[in-house]
Amino acid sequence: MLGTCWLLLLVVQPLLITASLRSSHRFFGRIGLLVGAAFVVSGILIAHRSVARMNLDQFALEGRFVYLPLAMAAIFAIALLLAVMWRRSAAAHGRFMAATALPLLDPLFARLLFFYAPPLPAEALYQVPAFALSIAVIVAMLVSLPATSPTRRSFQYFSAGVTALLLGFFVIPHTTRWQSFAAWFRELPVT
C-alpha cells in the first residue's frame, strides 16, 4: 500500500508543478514525507521479520540476503532526504525524487526473471538486470545535470554511493563482518 501511494505521488507531484499548483505540490510533498518515512520503516521491519523467523540453519543459508532490503531502504531514505534538502533546485530535487523509485526496480526484475526466464546459474544473478538499469539511470541523471549546477557534487556522491551499495551486494553479505551484523540485526526485539 505504501509503495503504491509512493508511486502515485511520484506521478502526481510533477503534474502539479507543470500545472503551476505549487501549494498543492507542497501539501502532497508533506504527505509524501510521511509516506516515505513509513515506507522506510516498514521496509526495515519486513527485513527484520523475514530473518527473525528463520531457524538457525535457514539463517546460515539465507541470512545474508537481508543486505538487499536494508540497502534498498537506505537508498530510498537518502534519496528522499536529499530531495528535501535540495527542494529549491528543481533539477536536483526532481532527480533525487526519481531516484527514490530505483529500489523498486530490483524486486520487479528479480521476480520476473525468477518466474519467467530460464534458471540462472547463481541466485545473485537475478539482481544483475535491475542493478544495471539502476546504475544506468543514475548515471544518465548525473550526466544530464548541468556541470555548473551547485547540486552536481551532491548528486555525484549520491550516484557513487548507490553504485557502491548495489555492487556491494555481490561482496558485502559474504563477509564475516556483515554476517555478524545480520545476526545482531536478527536478534533485535523489534518484530
Residue frames as a rotation matrix with the C-alpha (Angstrom) as fourth column:
MET 1
0.569 0.823 0.000 0.00
0.823 -0.569 0.000 0.00
0.000 0.000 -1.000 0.00
LEU 2
0.484 -0.464 -0.742 2.81
0.122 -0.804 0.582 2.41
-0.867 -0.372 -0.332 0.88
GLY 3
-0.589 -0.741 0.321 4.66
0.380 0.097 0.920 1.57
-0.713 0.664 0.225 -2.33
THR 4
-0.155 0.635 0.757 1.56
0.977 -0.018 0.214 2.26
0.149 0.772 -0.618 -4.40
CYS 5
0.800 0.416 -0.432 0.99
0.518 -0.843 0.147 5.57
-0.303 -0.341 -0.890 -2.61
TRP 6
0.045 -0.878 -0.477 4.61
0.107 -0.471 0.876 6.49
-0.993 -0.090 0.073 -3.22
LEU 7
-0.664 -0.277 0.695 4.39
0.670 0.193 0.717 5.70
-0.333 0.941 0.057 -6.94
LEU 8
0.344 0.859 0.379 1.21
0.924 -0.381 0.026 7.77
0.167 0.341 -0.925 -7.20
LEU 9
0.697 -0.156 -0.700 2.97
0.248 -0.863 0.439 10.69
-0.673 -0.480 -0.563 -5.51
LEU 10
-0.390 -0.921 0.022 5.88
0.277 -0.095 0.956 10.38
-0.878 0.379 0.292 -7.97
VAL 11
-0.474 0.314 0.823 3.39
0.872 0.039 0.488 10.76
0.121 0.949 -0.292 -10.82
VAL 12
0.552 0.834 -0.005 1.14
0.820 -0.541 0.184 13.44
0.151 -0.106 -0.983 -9.28
GLN 13
0.333 -0.449 -0.829 3.85
0.511 -0.654 0.559 15.74
-0.793 -0.609 0.012 -7.94
PRO 14
-0.767 -0.639 0.053 5.41
0.395 -0.407 0.824 16.68
-0.505 0.653 0.565 -11.33
LEU 15
-0.313 0.739 0.596 1.92
0.835 -0.085 0.544 17.13
0.453 0.668 -0.590 -12.80
LEU 16
0.607 0.530 -0.592 1.11
0.768 -0.582 0.265 19.63
-0.204 -0.616 -0.761 -10.05
ILE 17
-0.162 -0.751 -0.640 4.27
0.327 -0.653 0.683 21.60
-0.931 -0.099 0.351 -10.81
THR 18
-0.820 -0.115 0.561 3.54
0.569 -0.056 0.820 21.54
-0.062 0.992 0.112 -14.54
ALA 19
0.072 0.947 0.313 0.06
0.821 -0.234 0.520 22.90
0.566 0.219 -0.795 -13.78
SER 20
-0.530 -0.399 0.748 1.63
-0.026 -0.874 -0.485 25.65
0.848 -0.277 0.453 -11.59
LEU 21
0.661 0.745 0.087 -0.12
-0.186 0.051 0.981 24.29
0.727 -0.665 0.172 -8.49
ARG 22
-0.315 -0.949 0.010 2.82
-0.179 0.049 -0.983 24.84
0.932 -0.311 -0.185 -6.15
SER 23
-0.319 0.229 0.920 0.79
-0.943 -0.174 -0.284 24.95
0.096 -0.958 0.272 -2.94
SER 24
0.796 0.604 0.034 -0.78
-0.604 0.797 0.013 21.58
-0.019 -0.030 0.999 -3.78
HIS 25
0.422 -0.747 -0.514 2.69
-0.043 0.550 -0.834 20.26
0.906 0.374 0.200 -4.66
ARG 26
-0.554 -0.641 0.532 3.97
-0.532 -0.219 -0.818 21.34
0.640 -0.736 -0.220 -1.24
PHE 27
0.154 0.711 0.686 0.90
-0.982 0.190 0.024 19.87
-0.113 -0.677 0.727 0.51
PHE 28
0.944 0.202 -0.262 1.36
-0.260 0.942 -0.210 16.49
0.204 0.266 0.942 -1.16
GLY 29
0.067 -0.990 -0.127 5.09
-0.216 0.110 -0.970 16.79
0.974 0.093 -0.206 -0.53
ARG 30
-0.387 -0.138 0.912 4.42
-0.905 -0.133 -0.404 16.90
0.177 -0.981 -0.073 3.21
ILE 31
0.673 0.650 0.354 2.19
-0.675 0.735 -0.067 13.85
-0.304 -0.194 0.933 2.89
GLY 32
0.724 -0.459 -0.515 4.95
-0.192 0.582 -0.790 12.26
0.663 0.671 0.333 0.83
LEU 33
-0.309 -0.858 0.411 7.42
-0.694 -0.093 -0.714 12.72
0.651 -0.506 -0.566 3.67
LEU 34
-0.041 0.391 0.919 5.13
-0.905 0.375 -0.200 10.76
-0.423 -0.840 0.339 5.96
VAL 35
0.920 0.381 -0.090 4.54
-0.375 0.790 -0.486 8.06
-0.115 0.481 0.869 3.35
GLY 36
0.415 -0.846 -0.334 8.27
-0.350 0.190 -0.917 7.90
0.840 0.498 -0.217 2.58
ALA 37
-0.409 -0.549 0.729 9.24
-0.875 0.010 -0.484 7.62
0.259 -0.835 -0.485 6.24
ALA 38
0.320 0.613 0.722 6.64
-0.731 0.645 -0.223 4.89
-0.603 -0.457 0.655 6.77
PHE 39
0.889 -0.038 -0.457 7.91
-0.353 0.580 -0.734 3.13
0.293 0.814 0.502 3.64
VAL 40
-0.085 -0.995 -0.048 11.48
-0.572 0.088 -0.815 3.07
0.816 -0.042 -0.577 5.01
VAL 41
-0.399 -0.030 0.916 10.40
-0.897 0.220 -0.384 1.90
-0.190 -0.975 -0.115 8.47
SER 42
0.638 0.698 0.325 8.15
-0.601 0.715 -0.356 -0.82
-0.481 0.032 0.876 7.03
GLY 43
0.655 -0.470 -0.592 10.95
-0.412 0.435 -0.800 -2.00
0.634 0.768 0.091 4.74
ILE 44
-0.449 -0.846 0.287 13.32
-0.688 0.122 -0.715 -2.36
0.570 -0.519 -0.637 7.68
LEU 45
-0.187 0.460 0.868 10.66
-0.852 0.363 -0.377 -4.11
-0.488 -0.810 0.324 9.77
ILE 46
0.849 0.477 -0.228 9.81
-0.522 0.686 -0.507 -6.52
-0.085 0.549 0.831 6.95
ALA 47
0.204 -0.868 -0.453 13.52
-0.463 0.322 -0.826 -7.30
0.863 0.378 -0.336 6.51
HIS 48
-0.576 -0.409 0.708 13.82
-0.805 0.135 -0.577 -7.92
0.141 -0.902 -0.407 10.23
ARG 49
0.265 0.776 0.573 10.78
-0.800 0.509 -0.319 -10.12
-0.539 -0.373 0.755 10.38
SER 50
0.775 0.038 -0.631 12.00
-0.502 0.642 -0.579 -12.26
0.383 0.765 0.517 7.49
VAL 51
-0.191 -0.913 -0.361 15.32
-0.317 0.406 -0.857 -13.05
0.929 -0.049 -0.367 9.20
ALA 52
-0.517 0.030 0.856 13.89
-0.856 -0.033 -0.516 -13.23
0.013 -0.999 0.043 12.72
ARG 53
0.517 0.824 0.232 11.53
-0.800 0.562 -0.209 -16.01
-0.303 -0.077 0.950 11.62
MET 54
0.373 -0.449 -0.812 14.34
-0.523 0.621 -0.584 -18.14
0.767 0.642 -0.003 10.18
ASN 55
0.978 -0.208 0.026 15.67
0.106 0.601 0.792 -21.04
-0.180 -0.772 0.609 12.16
LEU 56
0.375 -0.910 -0.180 19.47
-0.375 -0.326 0.868 -21.14
-0.848 -0.258 -0.464 12.61
ASP 57
-0.260 -0.467 0.845 20.08
0.549 0.648 0.527 -23.47
-0.794 0.601 0.088 9.67
GLN 58
0.470 0.520 0.714 17.96
0.883 -0.276 -0.380 -21.37
0.000 0.808 -0.589 7.32
PHE 59
0.939 -0.159 -0.305 19.59
-0.088 -0.968 0.236 -18.18
-0.333 -0.195 -0.923 8.60
ALA 60
0.030 -0.988 0.154 23.05
-0.013 0.153 0.988 -19.65
-0.999 -0.031 -0.008 7.92
LEU 61
-0.320 -0.106 0.942 21.98
0.845 0.417 0.334 -20.26
-0.428 0.903 -0.044 4.30
GLU 62
0.061 0.544 0.837 19.83
0.878 -0.429 0.214 -17.20
0.475 0.721 -0.504 3.61
GLY 63
0.483 0.172 -0.859 20.57
0.749 -0.589 0.303 -14.59
-0.454 -0.789 -0.413 6.28
ARG 64
-0.579 -0.800 -0.155 23.00
0.570 -0.534 0.625 -12.77
-0.583 0.274 0.765 4.03
PHE 65
-0.465 0.446 0.765 20.11
0.772 -0.219 0.597 -11.71
0.434 0.868 -0.242 1.79
VAL 66
0.468 0.592 -0.657 18.94
0.831 -0.548 0.098 -9.20
-0.301 -0.591 -0.748 4.43
TYR 67
-0.559 -0.748 -0.358 21.58
0.508 -0.650 0.565 -6.93
-0.655 0.134 0.743 2.86
LEU 68
-0.742 0.212 0.636 19.37
0.595 -0.229 0.770 -6.22
0.309 0.950 0.043 -0.13
PRO 69
0.344 0.928 0.141 16.23
0.759 -0.363 0.540 -4.85
0.552 -0.079 -0.830 1.60
LEU 70
0.470 -0.224 -0.853 18.36
0.662 -0.550 0.509 -2.82
-0.584 -0.804 -0.111 4.01
ALA 71
-0.677 -0.736 0.026 20.45
0.531 -0.464 0.709 -1.38
-0.510 0.494 0.705 1.17
MET 72
-0.458 0.586 0.669 17.30
0.678 -0.256 0.689 -0.51
0.575 0.769 -0.280 -0.77
ALA 73
0.615 0.656 -0.437 15.78
0.780 -0.424 0.461 1.17
0.117 -0.624 -0.772 2.29
ALA 74
0.006 -0.710 -0.704 19.00
0.583 -0.569 0.580 3.18
-0.813 -0.414 0.411 2.68
ILE 75
-0.820 -0.284 0.497 18.98
0.572 -0.362 0.736 4.26
-0.029 0.888 0.459 -1.00
PHE 76
0.037 0.931 0.363 15.33
0.757 -0.264 0.598 5.30
0.652 0.253 -0.715 -0.74
ALA 77
0.631 0.231 -0.741 15.83
0.743 -0.455 0.491 7.18
-0.223 -0.860 -0.458 2.54
ILE 78
-0.318 -0.837 -0.446 18.95
0.550 -0.546 0.632 9.01
-0.773 -0.045 0.633 1.37
ALA 79
-0.718 0.121 0.686 17.34
0.629 -0.311 0.713 9.96
0.300 0.943 0.147 -1.97
LEU 80
0.365 0.929 0.061 14.29
0.758 -0.334 0.561 11.31
0.541 -0.159 -0.826 -0.13
LEU 81
0.439 -0.287 -0.851 16.41
0.690 -0.500 0.524 13.22
-0.576 -0.817 -0.022 2.36
LEU 82
-0.662 -0.748 -0.047 18.50
0.507 -0.494 0.707 14.78
-0.552 0.444 0.706 -0.42
ALA 83
-0.376 0.622 0.687 15.33
0.746 -0.236 0.623 15.63
0.550 0.746 -0.375 -2.38
VAL 84
0.689 0.617 -0.380 14.08
0.716 -0.501 0.486 17.56
0.110 -0.607 -0.787 0.63
MET 85
0.096 -0.746 -0.659 17.44
0.591 -0.490 0.641 19.25
-0.801 -0.451 0.394 1.17
TRP 86
-0.878 -0.478 -0.009 17.60
0.240 -0.458 0.856 20.34
-0.413 0.750 0.517 -2.50
ARG 87
-0.044 0.968 0.247 13.90
0.872 0.158 -0.464 21.19
-0.488 0.195 -0.851 -2.87
ARG 88
0.452 0.192 -0.871 14.75
-0.046 -0.970 -0.238 24.70
-0.891 0.148 -0.430 -4.07
SER 89
-0.544 -0.619 -0.566 16.70
-0.684 -0.063 0.727 23.31
-0.485 0.783 -0.389 -7.04
ALA 90
0.498 0.859 -0.117 14.19
-0.760 0.367 -0.537 21.81
-0.418 0.357 0.836 -9.46
ALA 91
0.285 -0.451 -0.846 16.88
-0.714 0.489 -0.501 19.88
0.639 0.747 -0.183 -11.36
ALA 92
-0.774 -0.633 -0.025 18.31
-0.432 0.557 -0.709 18.19
0.462 -0.539 -0.704 -8.27
HIS 93
-0.450 0.679 0.580 15.00
-0.710 0.123 -0.694 17.79
-0.542 -0.724 0.427 -6.44
GLY 94
0.533 0.703 -0.471 13.43
-0.839 0.368 -0.400 16.03
-0.108 0.608 0.786 -9.42
ARG 95
0.013 -0.629 -0.777 16.41
-0.560 0.639 -0.527 13.74
0.828 0.442 -0.344 -9.86
PHE 96
-0.882 -0.345 0.321 16.54
-0.447 0.395 -0.803 12.75
0.150 -0.852 -0.502 -6.20
MET 97
-0.077 0.928 0.365 12.80
-0.778 0.173 -0.604 12.13
-0.624 -0.330 0.708 -6.16
ALA 98
0.555 0.231 -0.799 13.10
-0.761 0.529 -0.375 9.98
0.336 0.816 0.470 -9.30
ALA 99
-0.439 -0.830 -0.343 15.94
-0.541 0.549 -0.637 8.09
0.717 -0.094 -0.690 -7.60
THR 100
-0.455 0.341 0.822 13.52
-0.788 0.276 -0.551 7.00
-0.415 -0.898 0.143 -4.86
ALA 101
0.650 0.735 -0.192 11.97
-0.730 0.534 -0.426 4.70
-0.211 0.417 0.884 -7.48
LEU 102
-0.054 -0.770 -0.636 15.25
-0.829 0.389 -0.400 2.87
0.556 0.506 -0.659 -8.11
PRO 103
-0.782 -0.276 0.558 14.87
-0.575 0.663 -0.479 0.46
-0.238 -0.696 -0.678 -5.14
LEU 104
0.178 0.935 0.306 11.55
-0.566 0.351 -0.745 -0.66
-0.805 -0.040 0.592 -6.61
LEU 105
0.291 -0.113 -0.950 13.23
-0.934 0.179 -0.308 -1.99
0.205 0.977 -0.054 -9.77
ASP 106
-0.697 -0.716 -0.024 15.03
-0.695 0.684 -0.222 -4.89
0.175 -0.138 -0.975 -8.13
PRO 107
-0.513 0.519 0.683 12.02
-0.226 0.686 -0.692 -6.77
-0.828 -0.510 -0.235 -6.73
LEU 108
0.527 0.748 -0.404 10.21
-0.569 -0.042 -0.821 -6.35
-0.631 0.663 0.404 -10.04
PHE 109
0.244 -0.503 -0.829 13.05
-0.909 0.179 -0.377 -7.54
0.338 0.845 -0.413 -12.28
ALA 110
-0.749 -0.591 0.299 14.22
-0.661 0.692 -0.290 -10.31
-0.036 -0.415 -0.909 -9.95
ARG 111
-0.233 0.744 0.627 10.74
-0.259 0.574 -0.777 -11.81
-0.937 -0.343 0.059 -9.72
LEU 112
0.654 0.451 -0.607 10.14
-0.675 -0.012 -0.738 -11.57
-0.340 0.892 0.297 -13.47
LEU 113
-0.121 -0.794 -0.596 13.43
-0.891 0.351 -0.287 -13.33
0.437 0.496 -0.750 -14.13
PHE 114
-0.761 -0.212 0.614 12.89
-0.555 0.702 -0.446 -15.93
-0.336 -0.680 -0.652 -11.43
PHE 115
-0.097 0.850 0.517 9.41
-0.155 0.500 -0.852 -16.89
-0.983 -0.163 0.083 -12.58
TYR 116
0.801 0.587 -0.113 9.57
-0.147 0.011 -0.989 -16.36
-0.580 0.809 0.095 -16.35
ALA 117
0.377 -0.740 -0.557 13.18
-0.901 -0.155 -0.404 -16.74
0.213 0.655 -0.725 -17.50
PRO 118
0.534 -0.298 -0.791 15.29
0.120 0.953 -0.277 -19.88
0.837 0.053 0.545 -17.72
PRO 119
0.927 -0.182 -0.327 17.03
0.342 0.056 0.938 -20.65
-0.153 -0.982 0.114 -14.41
LEU 120
0.604 -0.775 0.184 20.24
-0.564 -0.580 -0.588 -18.72
0.563 0.252 -0.788 -13.84
PRO 121
0.175 -0.607 -0.775 23.38
0.265 0.787 -0.556 -20.49
0.948 -0.108 0.299 -12.57
ALA 122
-0.743 -0.419 -0.523 23.60
0.614 -0.115 -0.781 -18.41
0.267 -0.901 0.342 -9.39
GLU 123
0.183 0.891 -0.416 20.93
0.979 -0.205 -0.009 -16.74
-0.093 -0.406 -0.909 -7.22
ALA 124
-0.119 -0.303 -0.945 22.80
0.403 -0.885 0.233 -13.42
-0.907 -0.353 0.228 -7.16
LEU 125
-0.908 -0.294 0.300 22.49
0.371 -0.227 0.900 -13.09
-0.196 0.928 0.316 -10.95
TYR 126
-0.026 0.973 0.227 18.78
0.987 -0.011 0.162 -12.35
0.160 0.229 -0.960 -10.67
GLN 127
0.456 0.164 -0.875 19.73
0.529 -0.840 0.118 -8.89
-0.715 -0.517 -0.470 -9.38
VAL 128
-0.512 -0.850 0.121 22.07
0.616 -0.266 0.742 -8.00
-0.599 0.454 0.660 -12.28
PRO 129
-0.338 0.378 0.862 19.48
0.817 -0.337 0.468 -6.55
0.467 0.863 -0.195 -14.73
ALA 130
0.743 0.665 -0.075 17.84
0.601 -0.614 0.511 -4.31
0.294 -0.425 -0.856 -12.11
PHE 131
0.385 -0.686 -0.618 21.20
0.495 -0.412 0.765 -3.16
-0.779 -0.600 0.181 -10.75
ALA 132
-0.589 -0.622 0.516 22.49
0.754 -0.191 0.629 -2.44
-0.293 0.759 0.581 -14.27
LEU 133
0.033 0.693 0.720 19.36
0.752 -0.492 0.439 -0.45
0.659 0.527 -0.537 -15.10
SER 134
0.824 0.277 -0.495 19.50
0.558 -0.548 0.622 1.44
-0.099 -0.789 -0.607 -11.79
ILE 135
-0.024 -0.921 -0.389 23.15
0.536 -0.340 0.772 2.37
-0.844 -0.189 0.502 -12.32
ALA 136
-0.576 -0.146 0.804 22.46
0.811 -0.230 0.538 3.37
0.107 0.962 0.251 -15.94
VAL 137
0.445 0.825 0.348 19.55
0.702 -0.562 0.437 5.60
0.556 0.050 -0.830 -14.86
ILE 138
0.739 -0.182 -0.648 21.54
0.479 -0.534 0.696 7.24
-0.473 -0.825 -0.308 -12.07
VAL 139
-0.398 -0.916 0.040 24.47
0.624 -0.238 0.744 7.90
-0.672 0.321 0.667 -14.42
ALA 140
-0.332 0.359 0.872 22.11
0.831 -0.327 0.451 9.33
0.447 0.874 -0.190 -17.06
MET 141
0.770 0.628 -0.113 20.58
0.592 -0.638 0.492 11.64
0.237 -0.446 -0.863 -14.43
LEU 142
0.358 -0.732 -0.580 24.06
0.477 -0.391 0.787 12.73
-0.803 -0.559 0.209 -13.36
VAL 143
-0.582 -0.625 0.521 25.28
0.744 -0.150 0.651 13.35
-0.329 0.766 0.552 -16.90
SER 144
-0.064 0.656 0.752 22.16
0.788 -0.429 0.441 15.37
0.612 0.621 -0.490 -17.73
LEU 145
0.694 0.220 -0.685 22.63
0.651 -0.597 0.468 17.59
-0.306 -0.771 -0.558 -14.66
PRO 146
0.829 -0.381 0.410 24.31
0.030 -0.702 -0.712 20.82
0.558 0.603 -0.570 -15.84
ALA 147
0.084 -0.920 -0.383 28.01
0.766 0.305 -0.565 20.97
0.637 -0.246 0.731 -14.97
THR 148
-0.632 -0.330 0.701 27.50
-0.031 -0.893 -0.449 24.39
0.774 -0.306 0.554 -13.40
SER 149
0.456 0.890 0.003 24.74
-0.088 0.042 0.995 23.19
0.885 -0.454 0.098 -11.07
PRO 150
-0.215 -0.530 0.820 25.60
-0.871 -0.276 -0.407 23.72
0.442 -0.802 -0.402 -7.39
THR 151
0.483 0.493 0.724 23.92
-0.775 0.625 0.091 20.39
-0.408 -0.605 0.684 -6.67
ARG 152
0.562 -0.267 -0.783 26.14
-0.559 0.574 -0.598 18.39
0.609 0.774 0.174 -9.01
ARG 153
-0.529 -0.842 0.100 28.62
-0.629 0.311 -0.713 17.41
0.569 -0.440 -0.694 -6.28
SER 154
-0.333 0.500 0.800 25.83
-0.778 0.333 -0.532 16.05
-0.532 -0.800 0.278 -4.05
PHE 155
0.730 0.660 -0.177 24.40
-0.633 0.553 -0.542 14.06
-0.260 0.508 0.821 -6.92
GLN 156
0.156 -0.765 -0.625 27.87
-0.622 0.416 -0.663 12.70
0.767 0.493 -0.411 -7.78
TYR 157
-0.743 -0.434 0.509 28.33
-0.661 0.361 -0.658 11.45
0.102 -0.825 -0.555 -4.22
PHE 158
0.071 0.871 0.486 24.84
-0.738 0.374 -0.562 10.02
-0.671 -0.318 0.669 -4.18
SER 159
0.704 0.170 -0.689 25.43
-0.672 0.471 -0.571 8.24
0.228 0.866 0.446 -7.51
ALA 160
-0.303 -0.896 -0.325 28.71
-0.594 0.444 -0.671 6.78
0.745 -0.010 -0.666 -6.25
GLY 161
-0.655 0.098 0.749 27.02
-0.698 0.300 -0.650 5.64
-0.289 -0.949 -0.128 -3.02
VAL 162
0.472 0.880 0.061 24.12
-0.740 0.433 -0.515 3.98
-0.480 0.198 0.855 -4.86
THR 163
0.493 -0.366 -0.790 26.54
-0.607 0.506 -0.613 2.22
0.624 0.781 0.027 -7.20
ALA 164
-0.608 -0.781 0.142 28.67
-0.617 0.353 -0.703 1.05
0.500 -0.515 -0.697 -4.25
LEU 165
-0.331 0.563 0.757 25.63
-0.749 0.331 -0.573 -0.26
-0.573 -0.758 0.312 -2.35
LEU 166
0.704 0.647 -0.292 24.30
-0.681 0.500 -0.535 -2.13
-0.200 0.576 0.793 -5.36
LEU 167
0.313 -0.667 -0.676 27.64
-0.473 0.508 -0.720 -3.65
0.824 0.545 -0.157 -6.34
GLY 168
-0.525 -0.500 0.689 28.34
-0.828 0.113 -0.549 -4.34
0.197 -0.859 -0.473 -2.67
PHE 169
0.494 0.810 0.318 25.55
-0.839 0.540 -0.072 -6.91
-0.230 -0.231 0.945 -2.79
PHE 170
0.774 -0.210 -0.597 27.94
-0.232 0.784 -0.576 -9.28
0.589 0.584 0.558 -4.55
VAL 171
-0.226 -0.954 -0.196 30.64
0.049 0.189 -0.981 -8.97
0.973 -0.231 0.004 -1.86
ILE 172
-0.487 -0.076 0.870 29.49
-0.712 -0.542 -0.446 -7.49
0.506 -0.837 0.210 1.47
PRO 173
0.529 0.777 0.343 26.92
-0.827 0.381 0.412 -10.15
0.190 -0.501 0.844 2.50
HIS 174
0.747 -0.297 -0.595 29.64
0.144 0.946 -0.291 -12.80
0.650 0.132 0.749 2.27
THR 175
-0.284 -0.887 0.364 31.95
-0.248 -0.299 -0.921 -11.09
0.926 -0.352 -0.135 4.77
THR 176
-0.373 0.096 -0.923 32.16
0.790 0.554 -0.262 -12.11
0.486 -0.827 -0.282 8.41
ARG 177
-0.976 0.020 -0.216 31.53
0.102 -0.838 -0.536 -8.51
-0.191 -0.545 0.816 9.45
TRP 178
-0.522 0.841 -0.141 28.22
-0.725 -0.351 0.593 -8.45
0.449 0.411 0.793 7.57
GLN 179
-0.133 0.471 -0.872 27.25
0.167 0.878 0.449 -11.86
0.977 -0.086 -0.195 8.89
SER 180
-0.715 -0.155 -0.682 27.87
0.692 -0.016 -0.722 -10.59
0.101 -0.988 0.118 12.42
PHE 181
-0.901 0.424 -0.091 25.75
-0.412 -0.903 -0.125 -7.54
-0.135 -0.075 0.988 11.70
ALA 182
-0.326 0.815 -0.479 22.97
-0.520 0.268 0.811 -9.70
0.789 0.513 0.337 10.21
ALA 183
-0.309 0.168 -0.936 22.99
0.625 0.778 -0.067 -11.93
0.717 -0.605 -0.345 13.31
TRP 184
-0.901 -0.030 -0.433 22.81
0.363 -0.600 -0.713 -8.85
-0.238 -0.799 0.551 15.55
PHE 185
-0.744 0.648 -0.165 20.00
-0.650 -0.643 0.405 -7.40
0.156 0.408 0.899 13.43
ARG 186
-0.305 0.612 -0.730 18.12
-0.054 0.754 0.655 -10.72
0.951 0.240 -0.197 13.60
GLU 187
-0.450 0.045 -0.892 18.23
0.800 0.464 -0.380 -10.70
0.397 -0.885 -0.244 17.40
LEU 188
-0.961 0.143 0.238 16.80
-0.209 -0.937 -0.280 -7.19
0.183 -0.319 0.930 17.81
PRO 189
-0.632 0.769 -0.089 13.41
0.676 0.492 -0.548 -7.35
-0.378 -0.407 -0.832 19.55
VAL 190
-0.803 0.281 -0.525 11.53
-0.366 -0.929 0.062 -5.21
-0.470 0.241 0.849 17.03
THR 191
-0.303 0.755 -0.582 9.11
-0.836 0.083 0.543 -7.58
0.458 0.651 0.605 15.28
